[in-house]
Amino acid sequence: MGISAIKAQLSIQTVLNHYNLSPDRNDRLNCPWHNDKTPSLQIYPKTNTWTSTVLRSL
């Protein structure tokens, strides 16, 4: 099963729930891939996508 097939079957919210991650009211959370003092991971539930302001700058 490829990544696109997995993405088609799972919503981003389902994946976040699996890892016990909960976005705030602005759909942001601390990025699990590095130490955050402020939320840098932006979730877009309508498009089933995400972006990290820190990872994008690397």
C-alpha positions as CSV (number, residue, x, y, z in Angstrom):
1,M,0.0,0.0,0.0
2,G,1.5,3.4,-1.0
3,I,1.4,6.7,0.8
4,S,-1.4,8.1,-1.4
5,A,-3.6,5.1,-0.7
6,I,-3.0,5.5,3.0
7,K,-3.8,9.2,2.8
8,A,-7.0,8.5,0.9
9,Q,-8.2,6.0,3.6
10,L,-7.2,8.0,6.7
11,S,-8.1,11.5,7.7
12,I,-5.5,13.6,9.4
13,Q,-7.8,13.7,12.4
14,T,-7.8,9.9,12.6
15,V,-4.0,9.9,12.6
16,L,-3.8,12.6,15.2
17,N,-6.2,10.7,17.5
18,H,-4.1,7.6,17.1
19,Y,-1.0,9.4,18.4
20,N,-3.0,11.2,21.1
21,L,-2.3,14.6,19.5
22,S,-4.9,17.3,19.9
23,P,-4.7,20.6,17.9
24,D,-5.8,23.8,19.7
25,R,-8.8,25.9,18.6
26,N,-6.7,27.3,15.7
27,D,-5.8,23.8,14.5
28,R,-2.2,24.2,15.7
29,L,-0.1,21.9,17.9
30,N,3.5,21.4,19.0
31,C,5.3,19.6,16.3
32,P,6.1,16.0,17.4
33,W,9.4,15.9,15.3
34,H,11.2,18.6,17.3
35,N,11.0,20.5,20.6
36,D,8.5,23.3,20.4
37,K,7.8,26.1,22.9
38,T,5.0,27.4,20.8
39,P,2.8,25.4,18.3
40,S,4.4,25.3,14.9
41,L,2.4,22.5,13.2
42,Q,-0.6,23.8,11.4
43,I,-3.4,21.2,10.6
44,Y,-5.9,21.8,7.7
45,P,-8.7,19.3,8.4
46,K,-10.8,20.4,5.3
47,T,-7.9,19.5,2.9
48,N,-6.5,16.7,5.0
49,T,-3.0,18.4,5.0
50,W,-0.5,19.9,7.4
51,T,2.5,22.2,7.4
52,S,5.2,23.0,10.0
53,T,6.7,26.5,10.0
54,V,9.9,25.1,11.5
55,L,10.3,22.1,9.1
56,R,9.5,24.3,6.1
57,S,12.4,26.6,7.0
58,L,15.0,23.8,7.1
